[in-house]
Amino acid sequence: MKIDQRLLQSTSRQDYATINKSIVNKLNPPNLYRFFCLSLYRNNYYKVRWRIKDLAKRTGENESALKNFNKDIEAVLVRKKYPVPINHPIYEFTMRSLYCIPPIEHPNFITISHIFTKLDLEIKVKGYYIKLLLIAEDSTILLTAKKLSEKLKMGKKVVESYNIDLYKAGLLKYLSKGIELTPKELLLSNDTAKQCKVWNPITAKDLPKITLSYQ
């Protein structure tokens, strides 16, 4: 039984998106932010049917910057392909992507408001900040820049540069032995998050057998 395509269609933007802590080092900072943007447009079944150009429009990037996105994103979600008819002299259809956002891993996840997309920061810096939120304990990270770079598998100079950008944006404070994150209204309580619905189509073999008796 085929799923109604309307159920696969991305809905309007959601107020928040959840990100599991387990993916912190599975995506680089730009792709982690792109994953967040993708998740904001999930439907009730945590599916997003988008083209790369749709995602680029939401992140404000050139489409060429996402040329490896589909390959990289498969490290954290299931991407299914489906055909779409096109007007082409040789090819009858093109393949599009259906992204299946992974379910919440309770209790190891964070919930980020859509307001995060409105911040005037580079995409790579936004993705880095998500990484910090994923590893922070009570909004603090008691690690030196060197230890932090090792934990996130990033260069020390890059970490220091991104920290400065976040400090200037009011999203980070320096401590004597680490940093404190100040996301304010960007980081929401996990109590607002909801689990995805599960699509269980009923086929003919699943229906109970009923024998009618006529008197």
Salt bridges, closest charged atoms under 4 A:
ASP4 OD2 - ARG6 NH2 2.64
ASP15 OD1 - ARG13 NH2 3.65
ASP54 OD1 - ARG51 NH2 3.03
GLU61 OE2 - ARG34 NH2 2.57
GLU74 OE2 - ARG79 NE 3.10
GLU122 OE1 - LYS124 NZ 3.79
GLU160 OE2 - LYS156 NZ 2.72
